[in-house]
Amino acid sequence: MKHIVSFSGGKDSTAMLLMMLERGMQVDEIIYCNVMATPTLCGDFPEMYEYIHKIEDYIGRKVTFVQAEISFEEQFYTEYKRGERSGQIYGFPFTTGFSWCNDRLKLKPLHKYQKQVGEHIAYLGIAADEPKRLVKMKENTRAPLAEWGITEAMARAYLEERGLLNPLYQKFNRLGCWFCPKQRLASLRTIREEYPDFWRIMLQWQEDGRRSFRPERTMFELEKRFHEEDKKEGKKQRICLDFTPVQSD
């Protein structure tokens, strides 16, 4: 029986990992699901990978990277082979119900890896104040934070006291892929301002995709909104409204 910690770099999974090691619990492997945005560009922010190395140095252990054979962009441009959408590309995933990105880029590669490992217990960073996530846990999983009564706020405080909170929390309330349609408007504003290259890639995807980035807004509508807000606040314009898509050969 192997004991595998699922580590995302977020406050809860990091606090769980460190607490488990402090308490002398068995940890056979630490796995991080590395989503690729394109075949050559990672789906997380650069600061995340710096943070992972910091945690590795702190605990004296290596984190195993697990990733899908396909990137978000490659799946984005893949055509449906049957049904009413046959011939259309996948485009942006739905924000409610089934999301192909979570299934194809996270769940499937993780399940494949865990199957290769054999009999195991997976430790998930679910806090005591996340009841909806707790009820969805499978038989071979455990949530130590919830077992110990540790809330999200307590997990964050634990890391702050040790100077080990992921620096991305200075910019974002929740962490995840930079192209995620489910993130808050505040997060999208931050990406537009501080990661303009990522923002332009998302604009290009919107140009090519049939489905809007969010149910209520396309990427171009978000760009226009942020542009107008910047004008009112007198901010420097980082992205132009006259976005020029990449022309195919």
Kinemage of the C-alpha trace (Angstrom):
@kinemage 1
@onewidth
@group {chain A} dominant
@subgroup {mainchain}
@vectorlist {calphas} color= white
{ca met a 1} P 0.000 0.000 0.000
{ca lys a 2} L 1.491 3.300 -1.116
{ca his a 3} L 0.618 6.697 0.343
{ca ile a 4} L 0.498 9.402 -2.342
{ca val a 5} L 0.009 13.110 -1.670
{ca ser a 6} L -1.755 15.106 -4.373
{ca phe a 7} L 0.042 18.458 -4.386
{ca ser a 8} L -1.189 21.464 -6.368
{ca gly a 9} L 0.919 24.273 -4.941
{ca gly a 10} L -2.183 25.792 -3.402
{ca lys a 11} L -2.403 26.627 0.299
{ca asp a 12} L -4.462 23.589 1.337
{ca ser a 13} L -2.460 20.841 -0.332
{ca thr a 14} L 0.808 22.473 0.722
{ca ala a 15} L -0.276 22.818 4.346
{ca met a 16} L -1.498 19.215 4.299
{ca leu a 17} L 1.821 17.945 2.938
{ca leu a 18} L 3.907 19.817 5.507
{ca met a 19} L 1.637 18.814 8.400
{ca met a 20} L 1.767 15.169 7.351
{ca leu a 21} L 5.566 15.242 7.292
{ca glu a 22} L 5.705 17.064 10.637
{ca arg a 23} L 3.495 14.390 12.178
{ca gly a 24} L 5.636 11.606 10.783
{ca met a 25} L 2.961 10.242 8.473
{ca gln a 26} L 3.999 7.972 5.642
{ca val a 27} L 4.448 9.808 2.350
{ca asp a 28} L 5.728 7.587 -0.454
{ca glu a 29} L 5.272 10.061 -3.280
{ca ile a 30} L 4.161 13.638 -3.934
{ca ile a 31} L 2.521 14.206 -7.319
{ca tyr a 32} L 1.738 17.442 -9.135
{ca cys a 33} L -0.538 17.456 -12.181
{ca asn a 34} L 1.230 19.657 -14.708
{ca val a 35} L -1.215 20.959 -17.314
{ca met a 36} L 0.311 22.262 -20.540
{ca ala a 37} L -1.331 25.261 -22.211
{ca thr a 38} L 0.434 24.551 -25.510
{ca pro a 39} L 2.950 21.838 -26.379
{ca thr a 40} L 5.730 24.166 -25.150
{ca leu a 41} L 4.025 26.486 -22.629
{ca cys a 42} L 2.943 25.462 -19.133
{ca gly a 43} L -0.570 26.084 -17.916
{ca asp a 44} L 0.472 27.474 -14.554
{ca phe a 45} L 2.142 30.796 -13.907
{ca pro a 46} L 5.967 30.895 -13.824
{ca glu a 47} L 5.858 31.685 -10.102
{ca met a 48} L 4.210 28.323 -9.439
{ca tyr a 49} L 7.211 26.345 -10.651
{ca glu a 50} L 9.573 28.508 -8.616
{ca tyr a 51} L 7.379 27.804 -5.593
{ca ile a 52} L 7.403 24.057 -6.199
{ca his a 53} L 11.207 24.099 -6.190
{ca lys a 54} L 11.111 26.096 -2.948
{ca ile a 55} L 8.907 23.481 -1.286
{ca glu a 56} L 11.134 20.677 -2.603
{ca asp a 57} L 14.155 22.368 -1.026
{ca tyr a 58} L 12.271 22.922 2.230
{ca ile a 59} L 11.188 19.305 2.683
{ca gly a 60} L 14.186 17.687 0.994
{ca arg a 61} L 11.926 15.687 -1.321
{ca lys a 62} L 11.196 15.750 -5.038
{ca val a 63} L 7.738 16.309 -6.509
{ca thr a 64} L 6.709 13.975 -9.338
{ca phe a 65} L 5.192 15.763 -12.333
{ca val a 66} L 2.297 13.978 -14.030
{ca gln a 67} L 0.786 15.372 -17.218
{ca ala a 68} L -1.479 14.473 -20.096
{ca glu a 69} L -0.088 13.548 -23.487
{ca ile a 70} L -2.006 16.443 -25.014
{ca ser a 71} L -2.028 20.172 -24.234
{ca phe a 72} L -5.032 22.456 -23.765
{ca glu a 73} L -4.420 24.091 -27.128
{ca glu a 74} L -4.160 20.780 -28.971
{ca gln a 75} L -7.465 19.602 -27.495
{ca phe a 76} L -8.988 23.047 -28.123
{ca tyr a 77} L -8.410 22.662 -31.869
{ca thr a 78} L -9.438 18.996 -31.997
{ca glu a 79} L -12.652 18.420 -33.959
{ca tyr a 80} L -15.647 16.507 -32.644
{ca lys a 81} L -15.984 13.251 -34.561
{ca arg a 82} L -19.682 12.597 -34.008
{ca gly a 83} L -22.921 14.178 -32.805
{ca glu a 84} L -24.390 17.596 -33.536
{ca arg a 85} L -20.971 19.253 -33.139
{ca ser a 86} L -19.245 16.927 -35.615
{ca gly a 87} L -16.589 18.836 -37.539
{ca gln a 88} L -16.426 21.675 -35.013
{ca ile a 89} L -13.432 22.215 -32.783
{ca tyr a 90} L -13.808 21.764 -29.040
{ca gly a 91} L -13.024 25.385 -28.239
{ca phe a 92} L -13.272 26.677 -24.691
{ca pro a 93} L -14.704 24.208 -22.132
{ca phe a 94} L -18.090 24.681 -20.481
{ca thr a 95} L -17.981 26.457 -17.116
{ca thr a 96} L -20.839 24.395 -15.675
{ca gly a 97} L -21.290 20.657 -15.664
{ca phe a 98} L -18.771 18.637 -17.685
{ca ser a 99} L -15.499 20.442 -18.481
{ca trp a 100} L -13.349 18.606 -20.994
{ca cys a 101} L -10.185 20.302 -19.734
{ca asn a 102} L -10.508 18.908 -16.219
{ca asp a 103} L -11.283 15.439 -17.567
{ca arg a 104} L -8.660 15.259 -20.337
{ca leu a 105} L -5.817 17.239 -18.758
{ca lys a 106} L -6.095 16.372 -15.068
{ca leu a 107} L -8.311 13.439 -14.129
{ca lys a 108} L -7.295 11.004 -16.878
{ca pro a 109} L -3.509 11.406 -16.507
{ca leu a 110} L -3.817 11.222 -12.715
{ca his a 111} L -5.967 8.084 -12.848
{ca lys a 112} L -3.582 6.511 -15.360
{ca tyr a 113} L -0.608 7.211 -13.132
{ca gln a 114} L -2.340 5.987 -9.982
{ca lys a 115} L -3.360 2.790 -11.766
{ca gln a 116} L 0.295 2.132 -12.577
{ca val a 117} L 1.183 2.676 -8.916
{ca gly a 118} L -1.223 -0.028 -7.819
{ca glu a 119} L -2.885 -0.213 -4.429
{ca his a 120} L -2.630 3.174 -2.762
{ca ile a 121} L -4.243 5.887 -0.673
{ca ala a 122} L -4.433 9.362 -2.210
{ca tyr a 123} L -4.244 12.314 0.179
{ca leu a 124} L -6.196 15.379 -0.943
{ca gly a 125} L -5.913 18.946 0.302
{ca ile a 126} L -9.565 19.428 1.230
{ca ala a 127} L -10.182 21.624 4.254
{ca ala a 128} L -12.744 21.093 6.992
{ca asp a 129} L -14.934 23.908 5.658
{ca glu a 130} L -15.349 22.400 2.181
{ca pro a 131} L -18.275 19.987 2.712
{ca lys a 132} L -19.239 19.801 -0.975
{ca arg a 133} L -15.803 18.481 -1.907
{ca leu a 134} L -15.666 16.106 1.035
{ca val a 135} L -18.842 14.250 0.052
{ca lys a 136} L -17.366 13.535 -3.413
{ca met a 137} L -14.301 11.719 -2.083
{ca lys a 138} L -13.693 8.154 -3.213
{ca glu a 139} L -12.958 5.160 -1.004
{ca asn a 140} L -9.191 5.169 -1.451
{ca thr a 141} L -8.793 8.862 -0.581
{ca arg a 142} L -8.237 10.779 2.627
{ca ala a 143} L -8.438 14.462 3.542
{ca pro a 144} L -6.172 14.954 6.577
{ca leu a 145} L -6.979 18.660 6.934
{ca ala a 146} L -10.662 17.879 7.325
{ca glu a 147} L -9.855 15.017 9.702
{ca trp a 148} L -7.875 17.449 11.856
{ca gly a 149} L -10.487 20.216 11.699
{ca ile a 150} L -8.199 22.519 9.700
{ca thr a 151} L -10.092 25.190 7.733
{ca glu a 152} L -8.854 27.051 4.655
{ca ala a 153} L -8.055 30.114 6.777
{ca met a 154} L -6.098 27.981 9.240
{ca ala a 155} L -4.109 26.358 6.424
{ca arg a 156} L -3.199 29.779 5.061
{ca ala a 157} L -2.177 31.081 8.483
{ca tyr a 158} L -0.033 27.985 9.029
{ca leu a 159} L 1.947 28.709 5.846
{ca glu a 160} L 2.167 32.448 6.484
{ca glu a 161} L 3.710 31.821 9.904
{ca arg a 162} L 6.467 29.821 8.193
{ca gly a 163} L 6.953 32.180 5.263
{ca leu a 164} L 5.823 29.440 2.893
{ca leu a 165} L 2.596 30.799 1.396
{ca asn a 166} L 2.640 30.681 -2.396
{ca pro a 167} L 3.434 34.251 -3.606
{ca leu a 168} L 0.721 33.932 -6.258
{ca tyr a 169} L -1.799 34.561 -3.467
{ca gln a 170} L -0.614 38.168 -3.512
{ca lys a 171} L -2.214 38.419 -6.955
{ca phe a 172} L -4.995 35.847 -6.961
{ca asn a 173} L -7.604 34.625 -4.510
{ca arg a 174} L -7.622 31.146 -6.058
{ca leu a 175} L -4.889 29.426 -8.027
{ca gly a 176} L -5.220 27.470 -11.240
{ca cys a 177} L -4.491 27.499 -14.959
{ca trp a 178} L -4.089 30.993 -16.377
{ca phe a 179} L -6.605 30.251 -19.145
{ca cys a 180} L -9.385 28.922 -16.884
{ca pro a 181} L -12.824 30.377 -17.816
{ca lys a 182} L -14.057 29.829 -14.249
{ca gln a 183} L -11.758 32.366 -12.622
{ca arg a 184} L -13.002 35.672 -11.275
{ca leu a 185} L -12.976 38.916 -13.224
{ca ala a 186} L -10.353 40.285 -10.836
{ca ser a 187} L -8.047 37.408 -11.783
{ca leu a 188} L -8.591 38.022 -15.483
{ca arg a 189} L -7.756 41.706 -15.021
{ca thr a 190} L -4.517 40.701 -13.340
{ca ile a 191} L -3.596 38.355 -16.199
{ca arg a 192} L -4.270 41.108 -18.740
{ca glu a 193} L -2.113 43.579 -16.840
{ca glu a 194} L 0.762 41.385 -15.667
{ca tyr a 195} L 0.857 38.534 -18.196
{ca pro a 196} L -0.033 40.189 -21.531
{ca asp a 197} L 1.471 37.359 -23.587
{ca phe a 198} L -0.942 34.911 -21.974
{ca trp a 199} L -3.823 37.312 -22.584
{ca arg a 200} L -3.008 37.547 -26.295
{ca ile a 201} L -2.985 33.767 -26.580
{ca met a 202} L -6.466 33.670 -25.052
{ca leu a 203} L -7.618 36.320 -27.533
{ca gln a 204} L -6.280 34.186 -30.363
{ca trp a 205} L -8.116 31.139 -29.083
{ca gln a 206} L -11.325 33.164 -28.938
{ca glu a 207} L -10.766 34.307 -32.512
{ca asp a 208} L -10.550 30.684 -33.636
{ca gly a 209} L -13.182 29.109 -31.361
{ca arg a 210} L -16.957 29.051 -31.801
{ca arg a 211} L -17.775 28.961 -28.089
{ca ser a 212} L -17.335 32.112 -26.005
{ca phe a 213} L -14.743 32.146 -23.226
{ca arg a 214} L -17.476 32.574 -20.607
{ca pro a 215} L -21.213 31.985 -21.092
{ca glu a 216} L -21.944 35.702 -20.763
{ca arg a 217} L -18.834 37.174 -22.438
{ca thr a 218} L -16.287 36.480 -25.142
{ca met a 219} L -12.627 37.325 -24.655
{ca phe a 220} L -13.114 40.348 -26.903
{ca glu a 221} L -15.971 41.620 -24.749
{ca leu a 222} L -13.784 41.223 -21.670
{ca glu a 223} L -10.963 43.057 -23.440
{ca lys a 224} L -13.316 45.922 -24.312
{ca arg a 225} L -14.621 46.108 -20.761
{ca phe a 226} L -11.159 46.215 -19.211
{ca his a 227} L -10.010 48.712 -21.818
{ca glu a 228} L -12.870 51.073 -20.951
{ca glu a 229} L -12.255 50.651 -17.217
{ca asp a 230} L -8.589 51.512 -17.716
{ca lys a 231} L -9.536 54.635 -19.645
{ca lys a 232} L -11.799 55.824 -16.828
{ca glu a 233} L -9.099 55.192 -14.252
{ca gly a 234} L -6.394 56.774 -16.382
{ca lys a 235} L -4.347 53.577 -16.535
{ca lys a 236} L -1.781 52.859 -19.203
{ca gln a 237} L -3.238 50.713 -21.964
{ca arg a 238} L -1.372 47.400 -22.037
{ca ile a 239} L -3.479 45.620 -24.642
{ca cys a 240} L -4.981 47.260 -27.723
{ca leu a 241} L -8.535 46.757 -28.868
{ca asp a 242} L -7.296 46.336 -32.429
{ca phe a 243} L -6.110 42.798 -31.690
{ca thr a 244} L -4.692 41.243 -34.834
{ca pro a 245} L -5.160 37.479 -34.948
{ca val a 246} L -2.412 35.196 -36.157
{ca gln a 247} L -3.039 34.391 -39.816
{ca ser a 248} L -2.823 30.756 -40.824
{ca asp a 249} L -0.696 29.809 -43.822
